[in-house]
């Protein structure tokens, strides 16, 4: 429970997600800001859940899983750059 509380406090502190949400709200619309905030919240929730169950330790112990995630991440970045 202590780790969960610490994770929630880190997430609630202003940072890059806050700046991105503010920028999208001001530049586009309220709906864009709400969508950005919901996306950032879902992302943070996934990170906290993975942190709680120790996915980092599991990935660091498995070379195959680490390489698989590394290549999937690289493919995703290539996909994102081709969209722009």
Residue pairs with C-beta under 8 A, 6 or more apart in sequence:
3 51
3 52
4 48
4 52
7 47
7 48
7 51
7 52
8 48
11 44
11 48
17 37
17 40
17 44
20 36
20 40
21 33
21 36
21 37
21 40
22 33
24 32
24 33
24 35
24 36
25 32
25 33
25 36
26 33
50 56
58 65
59 65
59 66
59 69
60 66
